[in-house]
């Protein structure tokens, strides 16, 4: 496997975390417009995407392979908890 193939594998591995983190950030900012007015969208997205990426790496280590539904379910939960933490508990 060449370096370009390795890069594509790495980007595709983290793509679900980036997608779920980005979509959930936009949805949270739209649904809780007043409550999350002080929280920046970039900060929320970093928290959500980072939590999702950590769960993906943890799922790969725990299950030995990528793409398990339990990992994806935990990723969604981790993104929601990170958004809650960054937006409501940890005020800027």
CORMOCOR-V289841 format. One record per residue. N is the residue number from 0. SS is DSSP state (H for helix, E for strand, C for the rest). Layout:
n/ss
N/SS
N/SS
This chain:
n/ss
0/C
1/C
2/H
3/H
4/H
5/H
6/H
7/H
8/H
9/H
10/H
11/H
12/H
13/H
14/H
15/H
16/H
17/H
18/H
19/H
20/H
21/H
22/H
23/H
24/H
25/H
26/H
27/H
28/H
29/H
30/H
31/C
32/C
33/C
34/C
35/C
36/C
37/C
38/C
39/C
40/H
41/H
42/H
43/H
44/H
45/H
46/H
47/H
48/H
49/H
50/H
51/H
52/H
53/H
54/H
55/H
56/H
57/H
58/H
59/H
60/H
61/H
62/H
63/C
64/C
65/C
66/C
67/C
68/H
69/H
70/H
71/H
72/H
73/H
74/H
75/H
76/H
77/H
78/H
79/H
80/H
81/H
82/H
83/H
84/H
85/H
86/H
87/H
88/H
89/C
90/C
91/C
